[in-house]
């Protein structure tokens, strides 16, 4: 059995999303700096105070010779950092500061900032798989269709009532009532073709996230595949019923959605450009959308006391 590898913190860099719902500003910087110093390392901090700088700050850290990069923020921030670090050989630590924190929770990283920081500075390195949609990386999921409208509604709800999981669920219901735009899609999964009319194509790459909602497909993801969920074209009221079943963990494949698993997925919705959601962040992207997995592409730091017999974190 190989001895676990500890992260090199001699030139650690932290990418902190100062806009995160749980950001603590100076306290976060202070705690991270103290923890890295106590572990015998040195920390350089990069604060992202405005949208769109995560990738730039991560490249800057790597260009400066970072031996470890710590991503502090929600799933979107962590995904943005990961996209720049794939193939670099530099490990990524995670301090969750978002609403759901699926990737961090899947790693076994505590959601309390102080405990998460200790888990990073005292953790071990393990390879992880990442997903790709065209040339962009995602960690938990990617989708096209109505989910982009849900995210827009979520942002407006957060601005009015603050960030919480209840506010996130409420924004789902509001978006489903207000928006409905089913797509006719040509889909190929591992060479098998199908034609579908659906308001949403959602590709899951996190077994942890799927299990939190009691959705099928988690075992396929652990086996190195992607889980494609296609919502039925049931209209606004039907989608609201589906959202309620999802929130209450009562969704069923075959009744409420179609589930297809595979290693390579191509989705062609006809329109040349659509909003694509990756780990909670949306941006326009040209289709068709080629979705695949890169095994062992990213080194991550997980708590040393979390047992696993899986060579990749998914």
C-alpha positions in Angstrom: 0.0 0.0 0.0 1.4 3.4 -1.0 2.0 6.0 1.7 -0.4 9.0 1.3 1.3 12.1 -0.1 1.0 15.2 2.0 0.7 18.6 0.2 3.7 20.9 -0.2 2.7 24.2 1.5 6.1 25.9 1.0 4.6 28.2 -1.7 0.8 27.8 -1.0 -1.6 30.2 -2.8 -5.2 30.8 -1.8 -7.9 32.0 -4.2 -10.7 33.4 -2.1 -14.1 34.4 -3.5 -14.8 37.6 -1.4 -18.3 37.6 -2.9 -19.2 34.2 -1.4 -22.3 34.0 0.8 -20.1 32.8 3.7 -17.1 34.9 3.0 -15.5 36.3 6.2 -13.0 38.6 4.7 -10.0 39.4 6.9 -10.9 36.5 9.3 -10.6 33.9 6.5 -7.2 35.4 5.3 -5.9 35.4 8.9 -7.0 31.9 9.7 -5.6 30.5 6.4 -2.3 32.3 6.8 -1.9 31.1 10.4 -2.7 27.5 9.5 -0.3 27.3 6.6 2.4 28.9 8.7 1.8 26.4 11.5 2.2 23.6 9.0 5.6 25.1 8.0 4.5 26.8 4.8 3.9 30.3 3.5 0.7 31.6 1.9 0.0 34.2 -0.8 -3.6 35.3 -0.9 -5.6 36.3 -4.0 -8.9 37.9 -3.3 -11.6 37.8 -6.0 -13.8 40.9 -5.3 -15.6 41.0 -8.7 -17.0 38.4 -11.0 -14.9 36.7 -13.7 -11.4 36.8 -12.1 -11.2 33.3 -10.6 -9.5 31.8 -13.6 -7.1 34.7 -14.0 -6.1 34.6 -10.3 -5.5 30.9 -10.5 -3.2 31.2 -13.6 -1.3 33.9 -11.7 -0.8 31.6 -8.7 0.5 28.8 -11.0 2.7 31.2 -12.9 4.3 32.3 -9.6 5.3 28.7 -8.8 2.5 27.6 -6.4 3.1 24.2 -4.8 -0.5 24.1 -3.5 -3.6 26.1 -4.4 -6.4 26.5 -1.9 -9.8 27.4 -3.4 -12.2 29.1 -0.9 -15.7 29.7 -2.2 -18.7 27.8 -3.5 -18.9 25.1 -6.1 -18.6 27.6 -8.9 -15.4 29.1 -7.5 -13.9 25.7 -6.9 -14.8 24.6 -10.4 -13.2 27.7 -11.9 -10.0 27.1 -10.0 -10.0 23.4 -11.0 -10.4 24.2 -14.6 -7.1 26.1 -14.6 -5.3 23.4 -12.5 -6.2 20.3 -14.6 -2.9 18.7 -15.7 -0.7 21.1 -13.7 0.4 18.5 -11.2 -0.3 21.0 -8.4 -2.8 19.8 -5.8 -6.0 21.8 -5.0 -7.3 22.2 -1.5 -10.9 23.3 -0.8 -12.5 25.5 1.8 -16.3 25.5 1.2 -18.0 28.9 1.5 -21.1 28.4 -0.7 -24.7 27.2 -0.3 -24.5 23.5 -1.2 -20.7 22.7 -1.3 -21.2 19.4 -3.1 -17.6 18.9 -4.2 -16.2 19.7 -0.7 -18.7 17.5 1.0 -17.9 14.6 -1.4 -14.3 14.9 -0.3 -15.2 14.8 3.3 -14.2 18.3 3.9 -16.0 19.9 6.9 -18.3 22.9 6.1 -17.0 24.9 9.1 -14.2 27.2 7.7 -11.8 26.5 10.6 -12.2 22.8 10.4 -12.0 22.9 6.6 -8.7 24.8 6.8 -7.2 22.2 9.1 -8.4 19.4 6.8 -6.5 21.1 3.9 -3.2 21.8 5.8 -3.2 18.3 7.4 -4.7 16.4 4.5 -3.4 14.0 1.8 -3.4 14.2 -2.0 -5.6 12.0 -4.2 -6.3 12.1 -7.9 -9.8 13.0 -9.0 -11.8 12.8 -12.3 -13.3 15.9 -13.9 -16.0 16.3 -16.5 -15.7 18.4 -19.6 -18.3 20.0 -21.8 -16.5 21.0 -25.0 -13.3 22.7 -23.6 -14.7 23.7 -20.2 -14.3 21.7 -16.9 -17.0 20.9 -14.4 -16.9 18.9 -11.2 -20.5 18.2 -10.1 -22.8 18.8 -13.1 -23.5 20.6 -16.3 -26.8 21.4 -18.0 -28.6 23.2 -20.8 -32.2 24.3 -20.7 -34.4 25.7 -17.9 -31.7 25.4 -15.2 -30.1 28.6 -16.4 -33.4 30.5 -15.7 -33.5 28.9 -12.3 -30.0 30.3 -11.5 -31.1 33.8 -12.6 -34.1 33.6 -10.4 -31.9 32.3 -7.6 -29.5 35.3 -7.9 -32.5 37.7 -7.6 -33.9 35.8 -4.6 -30.5 35.8 -2.9 -30.2 39.6 -3.4 -33.6 40.1 -1.7 -33.5 37.6 1.1 -29.9 36.4 1.5 -28.3 33.1 0.7 -29.9 29.9 2.1 -30.9 26.5 0.8 -34.6 27.4 1.4 -34.2 30.5 -0.8 -32.5 28.3 -3.4 -35.5 25.9 -3.5 -38.0 28.8 -3.6 -36.2 30.2 -6.6 -36.6 26.9 -8.4 -40.4 27.0 -8.0 -40.6 30.6 -9.2 -38.5 29.9 -12.3 -40.5 26.9 -13.3 -43.7 28.9 -13.1 -42.3 31.8 -15.1 -40.2 30.1 -17.7 -40.7 27.1 -20.0 -38.8 26.5 -23.2 -38.6 22.8 -24.2 -35.9 21.8 -26.7 -35.8 19.2 -29.4 -32.4 17.6 -29.0 -30.4 15.0 -31.0 -28.4 13.1 -28.4 -25.7 10.4 -28.7 -24.5 8.4 -25.7 -21.6 6.1 -26.3 -22.6 5.8 -30.0 -26.3 5.2 -29.3 -28.6 7.9 -30.8 -31.9 9.2 -29.5 -34.2 12.2 -30.2 -35.8 13.9 -27.2 -38.0 16.9 -26.5 -37.3 18.2 -23.1 -36.9 21.5 -21.2 -33.7 20.3 -19.4 -30.7 18.1 -20.1 -28.7 17.7 -16.9 -25.5 15.7 -16.7 -24.3 14.6 -13.3 -20.8 13.7 -12.4 -21.1 13.8 -8.6 -22.3 10.5 -7.0 -22.5 12.4 -3.7 -25.0 15.0 -5.2 -27.2 12.4 -6.8 -27.4 10.4 -3.5 -28.4 13.6 -1.6 -31.5 13.7 -3.7 -32.0 9.9 -3.8 -31.5 9.9 -7.6 -30.5 6.9 -9.5 -27.2 7.0 -11.4 -24.7 7.3 -8.5 -23.3 3.8 -9.0 -22.8 4.5 -12.7 -20.9 7.6 -11.8 -18.7 5.7 -9.4 -18.0 3.3 -12.2 -16.6 6.2 -14.2 -19.6 7.2 -16.2 -21.8 10.3 -16.6 -25.5 10.3 -15.7 -27.7 12.2 -18.2 -31.1 13.2 -16.8 -33.8 14.3 -19.3 -36.9 16.0 -17.9 -40.2 15.0 -19.4 -42.0 17.6 -21.5 -44.9 18.0 -19.0 -45.5 21.7 -19.0 -45.1 24.2 -16.2 -47.3 22.5 -13.7 -45.8 19.2 -14.4 -42.3 20.6 -13.8 -43.4 22.1 -10.5 -44.6 18.7 -9.4 -41.3 17.2 -10.4 -39.4 19.9 -8.4 -41.5 19.1 -5.3 -40.7 15.4 -5.8 -37.1 16.2 -6.1 -37.1 18.3 -2.9 -38.8 15.5 -1.1 -36.5 12.8 -2.5 -39.3 11.1 -4.4 -38.2 11.4 -8.0 -38.3 8.1 -10.0 -36.6 7.3 -13.3 -39.1 6.3 -16.0 -41.9 8.2 -14.3 -40.5 11.7 -13.8 -37.4 11.7 -16.0 -35.3 9.6 -18.4 -31.9 8.5 -17.2 -29.1 7.5 -19.6 -25.6 6.7 -18.5 -22.4 6.6 -20.5 -18.8 7.8 -20.9 -19.3 10.2 -23.8 -22.4 12.3 -24.5 -23.1 14.6 -27.4 -26.1 16.9 -27.2 -27.2 18.9 -30.2 -30.2 21.2 -29.4 -30.3 22.7 -32.8 -29.6 26.3 -31.8 -26.0 27.3 -32.2 -25.5 29.0 -28.8 -27.3 28.4 -25.5 -26.6 29.2 -21.9 -24.7 26.3 -20.4 -24.6 25.9 -16.6 -21.4 24.4 -15.0 -21.4 23.9 -11.2 -23.9 26.7 -10.7 -22.2 29.2 -13.0 -23.8 30.0 -16.4 -22.3 31.3 -19.6 -23.2 31.2 -23.4 -21.5 28.3 -25.3 -21.8 27.1 -28.9 -23.2 23.6 -29.5 -23.2 20.8 -30.2 -22.1 20.0 -26.6 -19.6 17.2 -26.2 -19.4 15.9 -22.6 -16.8 13.5 -21.4 -14.7 12.5 -18.4 -11.0 12.9 -17.7 -9.8 10.4 -15.1 -7.1 11.4 -12.7 -6.8 14.9 -14.3 -6.9 16.8 -11.0 -5.0 16.3 -7.7 -7.1 17.2 -4.7 -6.5 17.4 -1.0 -8.8 15.4 1.2 -8.9 14.9 5.0 -6.3 12.3 6.0 -8.8 10.5 8.3 -11.5 9.9 5.6 -11.1 6.3 4.4 -11.5 5.5 0.7 -10.8 2.6 -1.6 -11.7 4.5 -4.7 -8.6 5.8 -6.6 -10.7 8.8 -7.9 -12.9 11.2 -6.1 -16.3 11.5 -7.9 
